[in-house]
Amino acid sequence: MAPSKAVPHPSQHDLLRAYARLWAVTEFVIIYGNMFLVPGCESFFPSECVETPVWFWAQCVLWLAILAVPSRLLVSLSMLVRVSMFVVQSPMIWESCHWANALELACVVTLLLCPATAVVDQTKDLVRTMISLFYIGAGFWKMNTSFLDPTVSCGTIYIASLLATFAPEGLLPPWLVTAALGSAPWMTIIGEMSIGVLLLLPSRPMRRAGFVLSNMLHYAICITPHPNAVPLFGVFCYTRLFFVMPEAWTVALAEVVSAPRTSSGLAFRVASVALAAWSASLTSDPGIVINWGIPAQTILCLIGARVVLLDMRHAAAWAEAGPIGLGAVGGLASRLLRANGAFWVLAVLFYVFGAQTLGLMDISATSPFSHIREHGGSNHLLMPTSLLQQWEWSRGTDGFGGGVVRITSCSSDYLNALYPCNVTDELRPGIRDMLHSFGHIGHEYHPTVMRMFGSHRIRRHLPHWDGGRPFPVYTVPGLELRRMLAEARAANESFVLEYDTLPGVVGDEKWRHTAVQSKVRLEEDGAGGINCRVLRRPLDEAEEWAPCGEDELPLQPAPTGLLMKFLVWFPYPVVEGVYEIPCID
């Protein structure tokens, strides 16, 4: 049965062209806003990336070519170049970069095996499943004692940021604010996991509901004031959600680039442009006039609203008519596509649930703002973490040994600009006041941001400890300390660092705060001279400092190998009197 003429019905080729162009435009926005992820770029601006301009400008050429001719080969090549860039830059990439690499590689296989008229049909369920698992994982790893404690939780900080910024002062009664902040952790978990579950369901209305929830979640994150606004993450996720309702997206995108035919269509376009322009005023990042991710996310959300409306109106007719111009896929290509789907579902399941359980990822794992404890033992309600650092047979290897250390003093400007990155003072006064009134400790740390910025040239201008206050004590695995020292030495600075080695590899928060097996003092002159001393029995008053042995962490080389392309450890702050991991990402 042919569809009614009143029902817009895009062909399969139309679907591919629409997604390719959407992907090219949003990738430009994402990379332009994350220039520090371009290998060798030590700036926020393309014009200053003179060392390795080829990564960015080559992709710009490919994106422009896709806008003109969205062919399978051009899209595949562009995706592979972007994947290669993130692989080179790894491990200093966001978790969304790992998500993007997996999704793009899965798409490339389909692009190469299928005719253009079958690509979206063969891709949509796989991409939808993969991104659903990412959402489920983001919520799942927040099911830990620290995130669920509203007095330290990142979830509480996010809700307080939104309420203090956008709710008219005095409008919300205190009991409602208390209820909102107290329930924020569980509501965050339920919200994220609900998106993933709804997107997985076969029911089209349920998938639409998941899409709408995702819209709400990402826009709330988008407009949250500094230092917690992450608009480009929403741009990335929203683009891939094209595959939830590809026909509706294709029709909506065609409307965007066409002249309005009705007065209501004209009014909607004018209002959308005005709203997107106004949203740019919500930029709160210091030193940035416009965070282009905010108007980009605003536009995508408005298009998404139109997508939902179109799908509600026409999904039944589209389903009844069936795909238009669907190309055939059979034989070897069909078998390879099934293998591709099975591989990526298993790979994503391992990334989401296995990598942190074994201790193969920490920063950039699928657990943003989760407080999950990856060194020193798990705080998750259901799952262990970092088993390879705990099992005797594996922790004796170079990749998983070294135990846990507590950094108690450091004069290195390089390292202090890196960890632990206390951004508490960056929260607006009204947000801090609301948090303190509720009973939240009001502490927040962003070491991931410092890691992603990569260059000390950028980091040194951002908030970090530089004396004048007590040193912000924190713990890291011994392996991460070796990486940190190698980076500080490469900066050729003289410094003094003191740390405690903790007994064993697992303990509670009191153990992480106070336990000590030995103390080490390291002095470096910036020219290769090292003086390392150790106090092996610090509780014995008769014990004297002695030269470090060859097995002491400062005398070991920087960790190497494939594992180091994925594994960067969080520093866990030691906050006096607080026995949960504070908000950290």
N, C-alpha and C positions, 0 to 999 in steps of 0.2 A: 504493500500500500504506500503510495507516494505521500509525502508530508503536505500539509496545507500550505498554500502560498503565503499565508499570513504568518507562518512559522519559519523564522530564519533557520536554515539547516546547513551548517558548513560541511564541506567535504573533508575527507581525511587529509588531503594535501593542505587544505586551509588550516587545519589544526597544527600541522608541523610548522608551517610558515609563521603562524601566530606565536607559537611558543619560542621559535628560534629568535624572532625579533624581540620579544619580551625579554628573553634571557640575555641577549646582547646588550640591550639598554640597561637593564638592572645590574649586569656584571660591571659595566663601566661605572655606574654610580657606586657600587660596592668597592671596587679596586681604587677608584679615585678618592674615596673616603678612608682607605686603608693603605696609603702609599708606603707606609712603613713595612708592609708585608711583601713588597717587591724586593727581591734579593739585591743587596747592595745599596738600597735607597735609605738614606739617613735623614729623611725629611717627611713632612706631611704633604709636600707639593711636588707634582711631576717635574716642574721646571728646575728643581734642585737635585733631581736624581740623575746626575751627570755620569755616575760611575757605571751603571748598567741600565741605560735607558731602553734597551731592546725589549725587555720583558713587558713593559707597559705599552710602548708605542707599537710593538708588533701586534699586541692584542687589540689595540685601537683600530689598526688596519683591518684585522679580521672581523671585529664587531661591525665596522662600517660596511664591509663586504657582505656580511650576513643581512644587514638591513636592506641592502640592494638585491641580493640574490641568496635567499636562505636555503641553500642546498645542503644535502646530507653531509657531503665531504667538507664543506666550509665549517659547518657546525661542529663536526667531529674534530677537525683540526684545531679550532678555537678552544674547544673543551680540553683537548689533550695539552695544548700550550698552557692553559690555566692550571690544570692538574700538575704539570711539570714544575711550574713556578712554585706552587705550594709544597711540592716534594723537596725542592731545593731549599726553600725557606724553613722547612720543618726542622726542629720541633717548635720553633717560635711562631706558631699559627693558632688561630682561634679554633674552638671545637667545631664551629660552623664550617671551617675550611676542611676538616676531615669529613664532615657530612657532605660537603659539596664534592669532594674528590670521589667519594663512593657513589653518589648519585650520578655524577657526570660520566664516570667510567661505565656504570651500568647502561647509561643512555648511549654511549659511544658504540657499545657492542650492538645494540639494537639498530642504531643508525647505519652501521656497516653491513648488517645482515639482512635488513628489510628494505623493501622499496619505500619511497617517500610516502606512499599512500597507506602504509601499514605501521609506520614508526610509532605514532602516538597510541594506537590501539594495542600494540605489543608492549608498550612502555608503561602505560598509565597505572596498572595494578601493581607493578613492581615498585615504581617510585612512591606510590601512595603507601604501600606496605613499609618501605624503608623509612620514610619520614615519620610514619606512625610510631615505629619502634624508637626513633630518636626522641619523640615527645614523651613516650612512656618511660624511657630511661631517665630523662631529665627529672621527671616526677619521682620515679622509683628511688633514685639515690638520695633524694631529700628526706626519705623516711629514716632519719637518724636522730639521735637524742639531741644533737646540737641545733639542727635546723628546726626541730619541733619545739625547742625551748623559746618562747616568744620574747624572753628577755635578752637573747643574743641573736636571734634569727635574722637573716637577710630578708625573709618574707615580711617581717614586721617593719623593717626599714623601708622597703618598697611601698607598702601601704601608707606608712606615715608620710613618705615623700609626696605621694599623690594627694592625700588628704590635706596636708599642710600647704600645698601649693594651689590646689584647685577648688577645695571646698571653702565657701565664704566663711570668714572668721565669725564664730559665734553661732553659725547655723546648725552645726552638729552638736548634739548634747554630749557631755562627757561620757555617759554610759555607752553611747553608740561608738564613740572613738575607741573606748576600752575594748568593747566587743570586737570591733573590726581588727584592732591590732592583736588581740589575743587569739583570734581565729585565723590570722593571716597565714601561719605556716601550713596548717592542714588544708586551707582553702587553695593555697598555691599548688600543693601536691595533687589535690583532687582535680583542679583545673587543668594542669598539664597532662595528667594521665587520662583524663576524660577526652581531651583532644585526640590523643593517640588511639584510644579505644573506639571512639566514634568514627574516626577516619578508616578504621579497619573493618567496620561492620558492612555487610552487603546492602543494607538499606540506604537508599539515596537520601531520604530526609535526615537520617542519622549522620551521614557524611556531611550534608549541608550544615547541620548543627555543629559538627566538629570544626568545619571551616569558619563558621561565625565565631565560635569560641576562640579559635586561633587569631582571628582578626582582632578581637577584643584584647586578648593577652598581649599581642605584639604592639598594638597601638598604645596600650598602657605603659609598656616598657619604653616605647619610643618617646613619649612625652614626659617620662619621669625626669626630674631635673638632675643636673650634674651632682655627683659623679656616677649616676646609675642609668643614664639614658643610653640605650643601645639600639638606635633606629635601624642600622644596617643589618642587624640580625633578622629583624622582621622583613626587610626587603628580600633577603636571601630566602627565608622560609616561604614567604608569600608567593614568590615566583614559582617555586616547585609545587605549590598547591594548585597550580594550573591543572595538574593531572587529576585532581579530584572531580572537576567539572570542565573538561576541555572544550566541549561544544559551547557552553555558556561563556567561558573566557574568550573564545575566539570571536563570538558575536560581539561581546562587550568591547574588546580591543578594536574591532572594526569600527564600532561606533565612535570610539575615541578619536580616530584619525579621519573621520568623515564629517561633512558639514551637517549641522542639525537640520532636521526636516520639520520639526514642530517647535512651537514656542516653549513648550515644557522642556524639550531637549536642549534648546538654547539656554534656558534658565538654569538647568542642571549643570551645563558646562561652565557657565559664568560663575555660578556658586561654587563649583568645584575648584576652579582656578583661584577664586578669592580665598577659599578656605586653605588651599595648599600654600598660597602666598602668606596668609596670616600665620600658618603653622610654623613657618620659618622663624617667626619671632620667638618661638619656644626654645630656640637654641640657647643653651646655658653653659656650653663648654668654654672655659677661659681661653681667650686668644683666638676664638673662631667666630667670625661674623655670622655665617650661616652653616649649620650642619645640614648638608643637602640630603642626608638620609631621612630627615623629618618630613620635608615636603614630598619626597619620593614615597615614603610610607603612607603619607596622607592620601596621595593620588591612588596608590595601590588599594588602599582600604575603600576608597570611594568606588573604584572600579569593581572591587570585590562585592560591594553592596549591590551593584547592578548585576553582577554575575549571579548572585543568589536569587535575585528577582527573576532573571531570565530562566534560570534553571527550574524555579518553581512553576513558571508558566509553561515551559516547553519541554521539560525532561520527558514527560510521558509520550509526547508526539515524536521526539527524537528516538526514544526507545522502540516505539512501534514501527517507525519507518526503517530503523536499522542504519548502520553506517553507510555513508554515501562514498562510493569510489574506493572501497576497502581493497587493498592489494592482497594477493595471496602469498602465504609463506608456508613452505612445506619442506619435506625431505630433511637434509642435513641442517639447513638453516633453522628449521623448527626445533630440532633436537638441541642445537647449540643455544638457542634462545631459552629453552627450558633449563639447560645447564647454567646459563648466565643468571637466570632468576634464582635458582636454588643456591648458587654460590653467594650472591650478594645478600640474600636473606640470612644465610648462615653467618656470613662475615659481619653483618650489622648486629646480629644477635650476640656474636662474640664481643664486638666492640662495645655494645651497650651493657652487657651483663658479665662478660668474662674478663675483659682487660683490667678493670679495677679490682676485681676479685683476686686475680693473680698478682697484681701490682705492676702491670705493664704500662699503665698510663695514670697520670694524676691531673696536672694542668692540661687542658684541651680534651679531657675525657668528656663523655656525654653527661655531665653533671654540673652545669653552671650554677654558681651561688648555692651549692648544696651543703657545705660544711662537712662533707664526708671525710672521715679520718683515714688517710691512706698510709701513714707511717705511725708506728707505735700501737697498732691494734685497731680494730674496727669499732665504730660507734653506730653502725647500721642496725636497725631492728631485726633484720633477717639474714644479712649476708656478711661473710668475712671479707676482709680486704688485704691486699698485699701478701698473699700466701707465699709467694716466692722469696720474699724477704724474711719469712719466718721459718720455712722448712729448712732443716739442718743441711740437707744435701745441696740445696740451691744457694743458701746464703753464704756458703763458703766460696762461691764463684765471684769473679770480679764484678759481674753485672748486678748482683743482688746483695752483696755483703757491705760491711762498713757500719752497720748498726744505726743508731740515732744519736745525734749530738744536739746540744743546746748552746746557741751562740749567746754569750753573755756580755761581750764587748767587741766593738769593731771600729776602727778609725778609717777604714777604706771608704773614700767618697764614692767609688764605683759600686761597692757592695751595698752601702747604705742607701744609694739611690735605687737599688734593685729590690731589696727585701728589708722588712716585711711590707713596706708601702702602706702606712697608716693614712687613710684619706678621711678620717673622722672630721677634721677641721674643714673639709671641703663641703660637708653637708650644710645646707642653709640653717641659720639659727632657729627658724621656726620648726624645722624638722627635728633638730636636736632637742628643742624644748619639748615637743610632743613625745619623743622617745623617752626622755628622762622622766616626764610626768607619768608615763605608763609604767616605768620601771626597767626599761631597756638600758643596757650598758652604753649604748650609743657609739660603739666601736665598729669600724669597717676598714677592711684591708683589700688592696687591689694589686697583688703581685703579678697576676696574669697580664694586666695592662702594661706593667713595666717590662715584663718579658717580651711581649709582642712588639713594643716600641724598639726593642733590639739595640739601638745605638745609645751609648751613654751621652752622646751629643743632644739627644732629645730628653732622656730621663733626668739629667741633672737640673733641668729647669722646672721639673715637676715636684710636687710636695714629697719630701723625704726627711728622715732624721739627719740633722747636721749639728747636733750638740745643743746644749741649753736646756735639755730635758733628760730624764733618766733614759738610758739606752733601752730600746724596745726589744726585749729578749724574745727569741723564737727558736723553734726546733726544726731541723731538717735531717733527712737521712744522710749518712756519711757519703754516699755516692753524689748527692747534690752538693755537699760541701766541696768535694774535689772539683766539680765543674765550676763552682763559684770561684775557687782559688785560681784555677787556670785562667778564668776571664779577668780577674783582678790583676794577675801577673802580666797578661797581655796588654793591660792598660799602663804598665810600667810605673805604678805608683807605690810609694812606701806606705806601709800600714802596720798596725798591730791588731791581732785578732785573738780573742780568748774564747774557749768553748769547753763545755763539760761533755764527756762521753757518758751516756746513760747505760746502766746495767741491763743486759738483755735487749730484746727488740720489741717487746709487748708490755704495756702497762696501762694504768688508768691515767686520768688527767693529773692527779697528784704526783704520780711517778714522772710524768712529763715535765711538771713544774719544778720538782725538787730533787729527784733521784740523781745520784752522781757516782760514777765508778772511778773516773779519773778527770783531771783538769789539764788542759793544754794551752800554752801561750806561744803564739807564733808572731815573729817579727820579720818583716821583709823590707829591704831597702830600695826596691824598685829597679834594681840592676842585677838581680839574680842571687843576691845574698839572702840567706835564710837562717834564722835562729829559732829553732823549735825546742821547747822545753816541756816536760810532762811531770805532773804530780800524780803518781800512780795510786797512792792511798791518801786522798785528801782529808780523811777523817783522822788520820794518824798525825798528831802534832809533831812527831819526830821525823816524819817523812820530808825529804828534801827534793827540790826540783832536779830533774835529770834530763840529759839529752834525749830527744825522741828517737825511737827505734825506726827502722826502715818500714815497718808495717803501720806507722802512724799516718793518719789520713793526709796531713799536709805534705808528706814526703812521697806520696803516691802520685802517679801521673793522672791527667784528666781522663775520665772515662771515655771510651770509644766504642765503636760498633754500631750495628743496625738499631739496637735498643735505644740508643741515644737520639735517634731520629724521631722517637715517639714519647720518650719519658722525660718529663721535667717535673720536679717535685714542688708542691706548695710548701712555703714556710708557715708553720703554725705559731701564731703569736702566743706568748705566755703573759696573760693579763692577771695581775695579782687579785686573788679572791674569786676568780671566774673559772669554773671547772667544766666548761664546755668550749668547743672551738668557736671563736667569735666569727662574725660575718666576714667571709673571705672569698675572693674570686680573682 
